[in-house]
Amino acid sequence: MLLREGEVRIPSGCAVSAILNVKGRCINGEAITQSIACMRERSNGLGGGFAAYGIYPEFKDHYAFHLLCETEQGRLDAEELLRQNFLIDRSEPIPTRKVIGIENPPAVWRYFARVRPEKAVGCSSTAEGNLVTSVVMKINKHCDRAYVASSGKNMGVFKGVGFPEDIAAFYRLEEYEGYLWTAHGRFPTNTPGWWGGAHPLGLLDWSVVHNGEISSYGANKRYLEMFRYRLELQTDTEVVAYLFDLLHRRHDLPLELVCRVLAAPFWKDIDRMPEPQRRLYTALRQVYGSALLNGPFSIIVAHGKGLIGLNDRIKLRPLVYARKGDFVLMGSEESALRRIFGEPDEVRAVWGGEPVIVELEGGSAQ
């Protein structure tokens, strides 16, 4: 029987890509666009997006809230919530252009904001992050069809419904320069293709692009709700961004251990570990069992100080790592990495359950 387009499920679909300059040198959005466009057949036009870091140096100490607003009332309600908690130093539409293939986009808006002094009395960085997280959750839940795409400092998420190269043209990404870029081309299978659910999924300076399915979404969601996270974006990837925030920022686990929680070793492997490693991984499984990610996935997690690549424990989705000079590259296909810089100095697969963690030299951008 001959099957037509749209009648075949492609479970290995979705494309992910990333570029990081470890010295913090900025490049514009053209390279990451070329990389993700090279994998166009892995997506179907129902979602594309980018995260960029270092793009707002003049507002590097401000939270940059990117909002997707399907109604004007939703935008105004979201703005009021922001003003109750932050001093807004600039509010403006995100610059866009008309692009064939991008239909009925919502209003896309950005706010550069500082925590209000009365909200910041004795406010630690963790408490300040909790304030931002709380406001994001309230906007996503209570403001009429308004959603926060990103809320970090000196970074932003640009996403929507369309092929990723069209999304890049829509947001005029060639006009931005950043030291870290990630990209996603979506082939949604179990969740709707809509602007708020497109990747990357962001919170504070975390952003996640994901290929695969999180079959543990229900258990992960219930666990996160215990810590007052609210999942409103109708995509399983949302749990990944919030779990990184919870485990690293709030529970202070090193990134290596966060990855070992999300893609935990099998019990049979833990039983063979020497002490005290066996005791450590046993405790992690017991305490954070509800944070374990099940299902086939490859994810790229970006944050202000670096990049993380992680596969599920038996590597059911592809992820490739490469290095060229000061640049680190990750992607679903080696061809997408070679498209950027040609022959890499190093290239290899990211192994199942074994994270690749790359940090900026000196811990921050120049």
C-alpha positions in Angstrom: 0.0 0.0 0.0 1.3 3.4 -1.0 1.4 5.8 2.0 1.1 9.5 1.4 2.8 12.4 3.2 1.4 12.8 6.6 0.3 9.2 6.9 3.7 7.9 8.1 5.0 8.5 11.6 8.7 9.3 11.8 9.7 8.5 15.3 13.3 9.5 14.8 12.3 12.9 13.5 13.2 16.4 14.9 16.6 18.1 14.4 18.7 19.7 17.0 21.9 21.8 16.5 24.2 24.0 18.6 27.3 26.2 18.3 29.3 27.5 21.3 32.5 29.6 21.2 34.3 28.7 24.4 36.1 32.0 24.5 32.9 33.9 24.3 33.4 35.3 20.8 30.1 36.2 19.1 28.9 35.2 15.7 25.6 36.1 14.0 22.7 33.8 13.4 23.6 32.7 9.9 25.8 29.7 10.8 23.2 28.1 13.1 20.5 28.7 10.5 22.6 26.9 7.8 23.2 24.0 10.2 19.6 23.4 11.1 18.4 24.0 7.5 20.7 21.1 6.4 18.4 18.8 8.3 15.1 20.1 6.9 13.7 16.6 6.1 13.8 15.8 9.9 11.0 18.4 10.5 7.6 19.1 9.0 7.0 22.8 9.3 5.1 22.6 12.6 7.8 24.1 14.7 11.2 25.7 14.6 13.2 27.9 16.9 16.5 29.2 18.2 18.1 30.3 21.5 20.9 32.9 21.4 23.2 34.0 24.2 25.2 37.2 24.5 22.8 39.1 22.2 21.8 41.9 24.6 25.1 43.3 25.9 23.6 46.7 26.6 21.0 45.0 28.9 23.2 42.2 30.2 22.1 42.7 33.8 18.4 42.8 32.9 16.0 39.9 32.6 15.0 39.8 29.0 11.4 38.5 28.8 10.3 37.3 25.4 6.5 36.9 25.1 4.2 35.3 22.6 0.8 37.0 22.8 -2.2 35.8 20.8 -4.4 38.5 22.3 -3.7 42.1 23.2 -5.4 41.7 26.5 -3.1 38.8 27.3 -0.1 41.0 26.6 -1.4 43.8 28.8 -2.2 41.3 31.7 1.3 39.9 31.4 2.8 43.3 31.3 0.9 44.2 34.5 2.3 41.1 36.3 5.8 42.1 35.2 5.4 45.7 36.4 4.2 44.4 39.8 7.5 42.7 40.3 10.0 44.4 38.0 11.2 47.8 36.8 10.8 47.7 33.1 13.5 49.8 31.4 12.4 48.9 27.8 9.3 47.4 26.3 9.1 46.8 22.5 7.9 44.5 19.8 10.6 42.0 18.7 11.6 43.0 15.2 10.3 40.7 12.5 9.7 40.6 8.8 7.0 39.0 6.6 8.0 35.5 5.5 6.2 33.1 3.2 5.3 30.1 5.2 4.8 31.9 8.5 1.1 32.4 8.9 -0.9 34.2 11.6 2.0 34.8 14.0 1.1 36.1 17.4 2.4 39.4 18.7 6.0 38.9 19.8 7.2 41.3 22.5 10.2 41.8 24.7 10.7 43.5 28.1 14.1 44.3 29.7 13.5 44.4 33.4 15.1 44.6 36.8 13.7 43.2 40.1 11.9 45.9 42.1 14.0 47.1 45.1 11.2 46.2 47.5 11.1 42.7 46.0 14.9 42.3 46.2 15.5 43.1 49.9 17.8 40.4 51.2 17.1 38.6 47.9 19.7 35.9 47.0 20.3 34.9 43.5 18.2 31.7 44.2 15.3 33.7 45.6 15.5 36.1 42.7 15.3 33.2 40.3 12.4 31.9 42.2 10.6 35.2 41.7 11.2 35.2 38.0 10.0 31.5 37.8 6.9 32.4 39.8 6.0 35.3 37.4 6.6 33.1 34.4 4.3 30.4 35.7 1.6 32.9 36.5 1.7 34.5 33.0 1.6 31.1 31.3 -1.3 30.0 33.4 -3.5 33.1 33.9 -2.8 35.6 31.1 -5.2 35.1 28.2 -3.1 33.2 25.5 0.1 35.0 26.5 3.2 32.8 27.1 6.8 33.5 28.1 9.3 32.1 25.5 12.3 33.0 27.6 13.2 34.9 30.7 17.0 34.9 31.1 19.7 37.6 31.1 21.5 38.5 27.9 19.7 35.8 26.0 16.5 35.1 24.1 14.4 32.4 22.5 13.0 33.0 19.1 10.5 30.3 18.0 7.2 29.6 16.2 5.3 27.4 13.7 7.3 27.0 10.5 10.5 25.4 9.2 13.5 26.7 11.3 15.1 28.6 8.4 11.8 30.5 7.9 11.6 31.2 11.6 15.2 32.6 11.4 14.2 34.9 8.6 11.0 35.9 10.4 13.0 37.0 13.5 15.8 38.5 11.4 18.4 36.4 13.3 21.2 37.5 11.0 21.1 40.8 12.8 21.9 39.3 16.2 25.4 38.2 17.5 25.8 35.6 20.2 28.5 33.3 21.6 26.1 30.4 21.9 23.3 29.3 19.6 20.9 26.4 19.6 18.3 25.4 17.1 15.4 23.0 16.6 13.4 21.7 13.7 10.2 20.0 15.0 8.3 16.9 13.9 5.6 16.8 16.6 4.1 13.3 17.1 2.2 13.3 20.4 1.8 17.0 21.1 0.3 19.9 19.1 2.4 22.1 16.8 1.8 25.6 18.1 3.9 28.7 18.9 4.2 28.3 22.6 5.1 24.6 22.3 7.8 25.1 19.8 11.4 24.5 20.9 13.6 25.8 22.6 11.8 25.6 25.9 13.2 28.2 28.2 13.2 29.3 31.8 15.7 31.9 33.3 18.8 31.2 31.3 18.0 27.6 30.6 16.9 26.5 27.1 16.3 23.0 25.8 16.0 21.5 22.4 14.9 17.9 22.2 14.5 15.1 19.7 12.4 12.2 20.9 9.6 11.6 23.4 9.5 11.8 27.2 7.3 8.9 28.1 7.7 9.7 31.8 6.1 13.1 31.3 3.2 12.4 33.7 5.4 11.4 36.6 7.9 14.2 35.9 5.0 16.7 35.7 3.6 15.7 39.1 7.0 15.8 40.7 7.7 19.3 39.4 4.3 20.5 40.6 5.3 19.7 44.1 7.9 22.5 43.7 5.3 24.9 42.2 6.3 24.6 38.6 3.3 24.8 36.3 3.4 23.1 32.9 1.1 24.9 30.4 2.9 24.6 27.1 1.5 21.2 25.9 4.9 19.6 25.2 6.8 16.9 27.0 10.1 18.9 26.6 8.9 21.5 29.2 9.8 19.0 32.0 13.4 18.9 30.9 14.0 22.7 31.3 12.3 22.8 34.7 14.1 19.7 36.0 17.5 21.3 35.2 16.4 24.5 37.0 15.1 22.6 40.0 18.1 20.2 40.4 20.9 22.6 39.6 19.8 26.1 40.6 17.5 25.2 43.5 19.0 21.9 44.8 22.6 22.8 43.9 23.4 19.5 42.2 26.5 19.7 39.9 25.5 19.5 36.2 27.2 16.0 36.0 24.9 14.7 38.7 21.8 16.4 37.2 22.5 14.4 34.0 23.0 11.2 36.0 19.6 11.8 37.6 17.8 12.4 34.3 19.5 9.6 32.4 20.3 7.4 35.5 22.5 4.3 35.2 20.5 1.0 35.3 20.2 -0.7 38.7 22.2 -3.6 37.4 25.1 -1.2 36.6 24.8 0.6 39.9 25.0 -2.8 41.7 28.4 -3.4 40.1 29.9 0.0 41.0 32.6 0.2 43.7 31.9 2.1 46.9 31.3 5.0 47.5 30.1 5.4 43.9 27.4 2.8 44.4 26.1 4.5 47.5 26.0 7.8 45.7 24.0 6.5 42.7 21.7 4.5 44.9 20.9 7.6 46.8 20.3 9.6 43.6 17.9 7.0 42.3 16.0 6.8 45.6 15.7 10.6 46.2 15.2 11.7 42.6 13.4 8.7 41.1 10.5 10.9 39.9 12.9 13.0 37.9 14.2 10.1 35.8 13.5 10.7 32.1 12.1 7.6 30.3 11.7 7.3 26.6 13.9 7.9 23.5 15.6 11.3 23.6 18.6 13.4 22.6 18.7 16.8 24.2 20.9 19.9 24.0 20.7 22.1 27.1 22.1 25.6 26.9 22.7 28.1 29.8 24.7 31.3 30.2 27.9 29.5 31.0 27.9 26.5 28.6 26.3 23.7 26.8 25.2 20.1 27.6 24.5 17.2 25.3 22.6 14.2 26.6 21.1 11.0 25.2 18.8 8.5 26.8 20.6 5.5 28.4 20.4 3.2 25.4 20.8 6.0 22.8 17.6 5.7 20.8 18.1 9.1 19.2 21.2 10.5 17.4 23.5 13.2 18.8 27.0 14.1 17.4 29.7 16.3 19.0 32.5 18.1 17.2 35.1 20.7 17.9 36.8 23.1 15.5 39.3 25.5 17.1 37.4 27.5 19.8 34.0 26.2 18.6 32.1 23.3 20.0 29.3 21.9 17.8 26.5 19.5 18.5 23.7 18.2 16.3 21.5 15.4 15.2 23.7 14.7 12.1 27.4 15.1 11.4 26.5 16.7 8.0 24.9 19.6 9.9 28.1 20.3 11.8 30.4 20.0 8.8 28.1 22.5 7.0 29.3 25.2 9.4 33.0 24.8 9.5 33.9 22.0 7.1 36.4 19.4 8.5 36.3 19.4 12.3 39.4 18.9 14.5 37.4 16.2 16.4 34.1 14.5 15.8 32.3 11.7 17.7 29.0 10.4 18.8 27.5 11.3 22.2 27.0 8.0 24.0 23.9 6.8 25.7 23.5 8.3 29.2 27.0 9.8 29.0 26.7 13.7 29.1 29.0 16.0 27.2 29.3 19.1 29.3 31.2 22.1 27.8 31.8 25.4 29.7 33.0 28.8 28.7 36.7 29.3 29.4 36.9 31.4 32.6 33.2 30.6 33.3 31.6 33.5 31.5 31.6 35.3 28.1 34.0 38.1 27.4 
